[in-house]
Structures are given as C-alpha cells and as structure tokens.
Amino acid sequence: MKNINNQKIINPFIFSLLIIFPLLFSSCGEDPVDPQPTQQEITRLIMVNSPWKMTKVTVDGFDQTNVYRDLVLTFLNTQYTSVNGKGVWPATGFWNFDNIEATAFTRSDGVRVEIQNITSSSLILSLDWDETTYITTGRTLSLDGRHIFEFGK
C-alpha cells in the first residue's frame, strides 16, 4: 500500500520536472544584441553635437578665409542655421542626407554639400557655388567656385 502512494506522488513530480526543465532552459538564450547605429545616425550625432566654427576656406584652391570670417554653422536634426554665411550659407534652412553612407547632404535651397571628413572635433564640407556677389562698396560678399570649408569646435 505504501508503494502505491509513493508512486502516485512521484509520477506527477517527475512529469512536472520533465515539463518545467525544458521551459526553463529554452528561455536561457543569448541576450538580444542592440542594433548598431547606421552611418547616417552616427554622422548626424556628430554634426548636431555643437556649433561648428569655420577655421579655413578655400575657393578653387585659393585661401579665402577672410571673406568668410566668423562663419558658424549649427546643425539640428534636419535644420541648420548659419552666422556670417555670406550668401553661400543661408541664415536658416533644412538639410537631408543624399545617401546611406552619409557622405553628402542637400540643403533646402538645392545645393549639394559633400562631407569630406568628419570627426568629433573637425568637419570639412565642400560645395560648388555659382555666383559672386558684392556689397555696394565693392567688397566681396561671396565668391563663385569650389568651396572647401574647414570647421572646428
């Protein structure tokens, strides 16, 4: 009689273990890997981190830093502002990457800007500008040609 009672208790216990253990181990897998950020996300984070202060400008290979003195660009998620952009950089506008590699973006005025180099502390942008403008006193406001802007923090 004692044997039968033990058997009635052990069988459900063994059955429960056979069900529970596989369930416990099936949930013990590798933790899901966080998705890696895209190149656009990485580049955007660097661009919007803080304002960029112009350190050098060349136009068609000639130093024109004085023409664009005190230029500062500030990028937001899809907008930008400029101080002393001299026509080449409108005071405000929108921007959006051209490609998944984040090597260029197009501004809301249709100008395509190439990102030649970007790090957490430096940014080099280039664009083609097709007009020269002057202030009424004859001082150059902007120059036409291939512009390469170098910025720092």
FINUVEX-995995 format. One record per residue: x, y, z of N, C-alpha, C in turn; residue number from 1. Coordinates in pm, whole numbers, plus 50000, padded with zeros to 5 digits. Layout:
// FINUVEX-995995
{pt {X; Y; Z}; {X; Y; Z}; {X; Y; Z}; NUM}
...
// end
This chain:
// FINUVEX-995995
{pt {50080; 49882; 50000}; {50000; 50000; 50000}; {50086; 50126; 50000}; 1}
{pt {50193; 50120; 50076}; {50283; 50232; 50084}; {50351; 50257; 49950}; 2}
{pt {50382; 50156; 49877}; {50446; 50166; 49746}; {50356; 50236; 49646}; 3}
{pt {50233; 50209; 49648}; {50137; 50268; 49554}; {50122; 50418; 49581}; 4}
{pt {50116; 50458; 49706}; {50104; 50600; 49740}; {50229; 50678; 49697}; 5}
{pt {50347; 50620; 49718}; {50470; 50686; 49675}; {50474; 50700; 49523}; 6}
{pt {50426; 50600; 49456}; {50425; 50601; 49310}; {50330; 50708; 49258}; 7}
{pt {50217; 50727; 49327}; {50121; 50830; 49286}; {50181; 50970; 49305}; 8}
{pt {50267; 50987; 49404}; {50328; 51117; 49429}; {50446; 51139; 49335}; 9}
{pt {50527; 51039; 49310}; {50647; 51053; 49229}; {50613; 51074; 49082}; 10}
{pt {50518; 51003; 49029}; {50484; 51017; 48887}; {50446; 51160; 48850}; 11}
{pt {50356; 51226; 48922}; {50327; 51366; 48886}; {50448; 51457; 48905}; 12}
{pt {50532; 51428; 49005}; {50650; 51508; 49029}; {50748; 51496; 48912}; 13}
{pt {50772; 51375; 48867}; {50862; 51352; 48753}; {50803; 51415; 48627}; 14}
{pt {50677; 51401; 48609}; {50611; 51459; 48493}; {50626; 51612; 48494}; 15}
{pt {50609; 51673; 48610}; {50624; 51818; 48622}; {50766; 51862; 48590}; 16}
{pt {50864; 51787; 48639}; {51003; 51820; 48611}; {51034; 51810; 48462}; 17}
{pt {50979; 51708; 48399}; {51002; 51691; 48256}; {50944; 51808; 48176}; 18}
{pt {50839; 51868; 48224}; {50778; 51983; 48156}; {50851; 52113; 48191}; 19}
{pt {50883; 52134; 48316}; {50940; 52260; 48363}; {51083; 52282; 48315}; 20}
{pt {51171; 52181; 48323}; {51312; 52200; 48287}; {51330; 52244; 48142}; 21}
{pt {51266; 52182; 48047}; {51285; 52233; 47910}; {51238; 52377; 47894}; 22}
{pt {51132; 52414; 47964}; {51084; 52552; 47956}; {51185; 52649; 48017}; 23}
{pt {51245; 52612; 48127}; {51345; 52697; 48190}; {51465; 52717; 48099}; 24}
{pt {51513; 52611; 48039}; {51632; 52621; 47956}; {51604; 52685; 47820}; 25}
{pt {51483; 52677; 47774}; {51453; 52739; 47644}; {51457; 52890; 47654}; 26}
{pt {51432; 52946; 47772}; {51440; 53091; 47787}; {51581; 53139; 47814}; 27}
{pt {51673; 53047; 47835}; {51813; 53084; 47860}; {51890; 53085; 47728}; 28}
{pt {51873; 53188; 47654}; {51947; 53202; 47529}; {52038; 53322; 47538}; 29}
{pt {52097; 53358; 47427}; {52179; 53478; 47425}; {52089; 53599; 47433}; 30}
{pt {52138; 53701; 47501}; {52063; 53824; 47509}; {52058; 53886; 47370}; 31}
{pt {51947; 53948; 47337}; {51940; 54011; 47204}; {52043; 54124; 47194}; 32}
{pt {52106; 54134; 47079}; {52208; 54234; 47056}; {52141; 54365; 47018}; 33}
{pt {52187; 54473; 47079}; {52134; 54604; 47041}; {52171; 54632; 46897}; 34}
{pt {52077; 54686; 46820}; {52111; 54715; 46680}; {52219; 54823; 46673}; 35}
{pt {52311; 54805; 46580}; {52418; 54902; 46559}; {52361; 55026; 46491}; 36}
{pt {52407; 55146; 46531}; {52358; 55267; 46465}; {52405; 55271; 46319}; 37}
{pt {52323; 55332; 46235}; {52359; 55346; 46094}; {52463; 55457; 46079}; 38}
{pt {52528; 55462; 45964}; {52626; 55567; 45938}; {52559; 55704; 45942}; 39}
{pt {52436; 55713; 45892}; {52364; 55841; 45898}; {52341; 55884; 46042}; 40}
{pt {52304; 55790; 46129}; {52281; 55824; 46270}; {52410; 55871; 46337}; 41}
{pt {52520; 55803; 46308}; {52649; 55840; 46367}; {52691; 55980; 46321}; 42}
{pt {52683; 56004; 46190}; {52723; 56133; 46134}; {52633; 56244; 46185}; 43}
{pt {52502; 56219; 46188}; {52408; 56321; 46237}; {52439; 56357; 46383}; 44}
{pt {52468; 56258; 46467}; {52500; 56286; 46607}; {52623; 56375; 46620}; 45}
{pt {52723; 56351; 46537}; {52843; 56435; 46541}; {52810; 56577; 46493}; 46}
{pt {52733; 56587; 46387}; {52701; 56719; 46331}; {52621; 56805; 46427}; 47}
{pt {52526; 56745; 46497}; {52438; 56824; 46583}; {52495; 56844; 46724}; 48}
{pt {52611; 56788; 46752}; {52668; 56793; 46886}; {52690; 56935; 46938}; 49}
{pt {52740; 57024; 46854}; {52762; 57163; 46895}; {52788; 57247; 46770}; 50}
{pt {52788; 57380; 46783}; {52815; 57465; 46666}; {52955; 57440; 46609}; 51}
{pt {52967; 57460; 46477}; {53094; 57443; 46407}; {53146; 57581; 46366}; 52}
{pt {53268; 57613; 46407}; {53329; 57742; 46377}; {53429; 57724; 46264}; 53}
{pt {53412; 57805; 46161}; {53498; 57796; 46044}; {53643; 57831; 46082}; 54}
{pt {53736; 57747; 46035}; {53878; 57773; 46060}; {53953; 57808; 45931}; 55}
{pt {53901; 57761; 45817}; {53967; 57789; 45689}; {53868; 57766; 45575}; 56}
{pt {53882; 57848; 45470}; {53802; 57830; 45348}; {53893; 57847; 45229}; 57}
{pt {53882; 57754; 45135}; {53948; 57773; 45007}; {53840; 57773; 44898}; 58}
{pt {53863; 57855; 44797}; {53774; 57859; 44680}; {53862; 57834; 44559}; 59}
{pt {53833; 57726; 44490}; {53914; 57683; 44376}; {54063; 57676; 44413}; 60}
{pt {54093; 57632; 44535}; {54230; 57612; 44579}; {54297; 57734; 44641}; 61}
{pt {54231; 57851; 44640}; {54290; 57973; 44696}; {54228; 58003; 44832}; 62}
{pt {54313; 58041; 44927}; {54267; 58071; 45063}; {54176; 58194; 45060}; 63}
{pt {54053; 58177; 45104}; {53956; 58286; 45111}; {53896; 58296; 45252}; 64}
{pt {53975; 58259; 45351}; {53926; 58258; 45489}; {53873; 58394; 45532}; 65}
{pt {53940; 58502; 45490}; {53896; 58636; 45530}; {53758; 58672; 45477}; 66}
{pt {53723; 58621; 45358}; {53593; 58652; 45300}; {53481; 58594; 45388}; 67}
{pt {53504; 58478; 45446}; {53401; 58409; 45524}; {53433; 58411; 45674}; 68}
{pt {53508; 58511; 45717}; {53549; 58521; 45858}; {53426; 58514; 45950}; 69}
{pt {53441; 58444; 46063}; {53339; 58432; 46168}; {53217; 58349; 46126}; 70}
{pt {53230; 58267; 46024}; {53120; 58177; 45985}; {53103; 58069; 46092}; 71}
{pt {52980; 58051; 46137}; {52946; 57947; 46233}; {52822; 57875; 46182}; 72}
{pt {52831; 57742; 46175}; {52715; 57659; 46137}; {52668; 57581; 46258}; 73}
{pt {52537; 57575; 46272}; {52476; 57493; 46376}; {52376; 57401; 46310}; 74}
{pt {52396; 57272; 46326}; {52306; 57173; 46268}; {52211; 57120; 46375}; 75}
{pt {52087; 57108; 46337}; {51987; 57038; 46417}; {51950; 56913; 46339}; 76}
{pt {51855; 56838; 46387}; {51821; 56709; 46326}; {51801; 56719; 46174}; 77}
{pt {51724; 56814; 46127}; {51703; 56832; 45983}; {51713; 56979; 45943}; 78}
{pt {51751; 57066; 46034}; {51763; 57209; 46006}; {51906; 57253; 46034}; 79}
{pt {51939; 57371; 45981}; {52068; 57432; 46013}; {52049; 57583; 46023}; 80}
{pt {52140; 57647; 46092}; {52147; 57792; 46094}; {52292; 57830; 46068}; 81}
{pt {52310; 57950; 46013}; {52446; 57999; 45991}; {52454; 58144; 46036}; 82}
{pt {52572; 58180; 46083}; {52603; 58318; 46116}; {52717; 58356; 46023}; 83}
{pt {52703; 58469; 45954}; {52804; 58517; 45859}; {52825; 58419; 45744}; 84}
{pt {52716; 58363; 45693}; {52724; 58269; 45581}; {52749; 58334; 45447}; 85}
{pt {52735; 58465; 45439}; {52768; 58544; 45320}; {52700; 58495; 45193}; 86}
{pt {52577; 58452; 45202}; {52505; 58408; 45083}; {52528; 58262; 45049}; 87}
{pt {52649; 58213; 45069}; {52679; 58073; 45039}; {52607; 57982; 45139}; 88}
{pt {52595; 58028; 45262}; {52519; 57956; 45365}; {52405; 58046; 45411}; 89}
{pt {52282; 58019; 45362}; {52168; 58099; 45409}; {52156; 58093; 45561}; 90}
{pt {52093; 58195; 45619}; {52081; 58205; 45765}; {52011; 58084; 45825}; 91}
{pt {51914; 58029; 45756}; {51844; 57910; 45803}; {51806; 57823; 45685}; 92}
{pt {51784; 57698; 45711}; {51740; 57607; 45605}; {51728; 57467; 45659}; 93}
{pt {51692; 57378; 45569}; {51678; 57237; 45602}; {51786; 57159; 45528}; 94}
{pt {51817; 57042; 45580}; {51916; 56956; 45515}; {51874; 56812; 45533}; 95}
{pt {51919; 56727; 45440}; {51888; 56584; 45447}; {51998; 56508; 45372}; 96}
{pt {52040; 56395; 45429}; {52145; 56316; 45365}; {52101; 56269; 45227}; 97}
{pt {52200; 56262; 45135}; {52176; 56215; 44998}; {52189; 56064; 44986}; 98}
{pt {52264; 56001; 45078}; {52294; 55859; 45063}; {52306; 55794; 45200}; 99}
{pt {52302; 55662; 45202}; {52306; 55591; 45330}; {52445; 55598; 45394}; 100}
{pt {52548; 55627; 45315}; {52683; 55639; 45369}; {52705; 55772; 45441}; 101}
{pt {52610; 55865; 45427}; {52617; 55997; 45491}; {52742; 56074; 45447}; 102}
{pt {52772; 56070; 45318}; {52887; 56143; 45266}; {52847; 56274; 45199}; 103}
{pt {52718; 56302; 45193}; {52670; 56427; 45133}; {52528; 56454; 45181}; 104}
{pt {52491; 56581; 45176}; {52353; 56619; 45206}; {52312; 56731; 45111}; 105}
{pt {52182; 56745; 45095}; {52127; 56850; 45012}; {52052; 56947; 45102}; 106}
{pt {52078; 57076; 45079}; {52010; 57180; 45156}; {51877; 57212; 45092}; 107}
{pt {51792; 57283; 45164}; {51660; 57318; 45112}; {51667; 57412; 44992}; 108}
{pt {51780; 57480; 44970}; {51794; 57565; 44852}; {51846; 57487; 44732}; 109}
{pt {51859; 57353; 44745}; {51900; 57268; 44635}; {52050; 57248; 44622}; 110}
{pt {52130; 57312; 44705}; {52275; 57298; 44699}; {52316; 57167; 44765}; 111}
{pt {52399; 57091; 44692}; {52451; 56964; 44744}; {52584; 56991; 44812}; 112}
{pt {52596; 56944; 44937}; {52716; 56965; 45017}; {52779; 56829; 45045}; 113}
{pt {52906; 56815; 45012}; {52978; 56690; 45037}; {53048; 56697; 45172}; 114}
{pt {53040; 56588; 45247}; {53111; 56578; 45374}; {53243; 56507; 45343}; 115}
{pt {53350; 56584; 45335}; {53480; 56527; 45301}; {53544; 56455; 45419}; 116}
{pt {53520; 56508; 45540}; {53575; 56445; 45660}; {53495; 56493; 45779}; 117}
{pt {53472; 56402; 45874}; {53402; 56441; 45996}; {53455; 56358; 46111}; 118}
{pt {53490; 56428; 46219}; {53528; 56366; 46345}; {53454; 56442; 46454}; 119}
{pt {53475; 56403; 46577}; {53407; 56472; 46686}; {53454; 56617; 46702}; 120}
{pt {53569; 56652; 46645}; {53621; 56787; 46662}; {53649; 56863; 46532}; 121}
{pt {53630; 56799; 46417}; {53653; 56870; 46291}; {53553; 56824; 46184}; 122}
{pt {53525; 56917; 46095}; {53429; 56892; 45988}; {53480; 56964; 45863}; 123}
{pt {53487; 56891; 45752}; {53527; 56951; 45625}; {53414; 56928; 45526}; 124}
{pt {53359; 57039; 45476}; {53248; 57036; 45380}; {53291; 57104; 45252}; 125}
{pt {53239; 57055; 45139}; {53267; 57121; 45012}; {53138; 57135; 44933}; 126}
{pt {53134; 57241; 44853}; {53017; 57267; 44769}; {53059; 57353; 44652}; 127}
{pt {52980; 57349; 44547}; {53001; 57435; 44431}; {52904; 57551; 44439}; 128}
{pt {52958; 57673; 44430}; {52877; 57794; 44436}; {52897; 57866; 44304}; 129}
{pt {52787; 57906; 44239}; {52798; 57957; 44103}; {52780; 58108; 44087}; 130}
{pt {52794; 58184; 44194}; {52783; 58329; 44177}; {52877; 58404; 44271}; 131}
{pt {52921; 58518; 44223}; {52999; 58610; 44305}; {52909; 58727; 44336}; 132}
{pt {52899; 58764; 44462}; {52817; 58879; 44499}; {52904; 58982; 44569}; 133}
{pt {52863; 59106; 44559}; {52940; 59215; 44617}; {52850; 59303; 44703}; 134}
{pt {52909; 59359; 44807}; {52843; 59465; 44883}; {52860; 59592; 44800}; 135}
{pt {52773; 59689; 44816}; {52777; 59810; 44731}; {52912; 59882; 44734}; 136}
{pt {52992; 59864; 44840}; {53122; 59931; 44847}; {53228; 59857; 44764}; 137}
{pt {53192; 59746; 44700}; {53287; 59673; 44618}; {53352; 59556; 44692}; 138}
{pt {53327; 59544; 44821}; {53381; 59430; 44895}; {53311; 59302; 44852}; 139}
{pt {53385; 59197; 44844}; {53329; 59069; 44804}; {53246; 59010; 44917}; 140}
{pt {53124; 58971; 44886}; {53038; 58905; 44984}; {53052; 58754; 44971}; 141}
{pt {53052; 58704; 44849}; {53074; 58561; 44826}; {53142; 58543; 44690}; 142}
{pt {53207; 58430; 44674}; {53282; 58401; 44552}; {53225; 58277; 44486}; 143}
{pt {53232; 58274; 44351}; {53190; 58153; 44283}; {53307; 58055; 44279}; 144}
{pt {53274; 57926; 44268}; {53377; 57824; 44260}; {53356; 57712; 44359}; 145}
{pt {53452; 57622; 44360}; {53451; 57506; 44452}; {53498; 57551; 44589}; 146}
{pt {53405; 57551; 44686}; {53436; 57593; 44823}; {53467; 57472; 44909}; 147}
{pt {53573; 57480; 44985}; {53604; 57378; 45085}; {53611; 57451; 45220}; 148}
{pt {53518; 57417; 45306}; {53507; 57480; 45439}; {53562; 57383; 45542}; 149}
{pt {53652; 57432; 45625}; {53704; 57353; 45736}; {53653; 57415; 45866}; 150}
{pt {53596; 57330; 45951}; {53537; 57375; 46077}; {53598; 57301; 46195}; 151}
{pt {53594; 57366; 46309}; {53633; 57304; 46435}; {53530; 57341; 46541}; 152}
{pt {53549; 57288; 46659}; {53456; 57318; 46770}; {53497; 57443; 46841}; 153}
// end
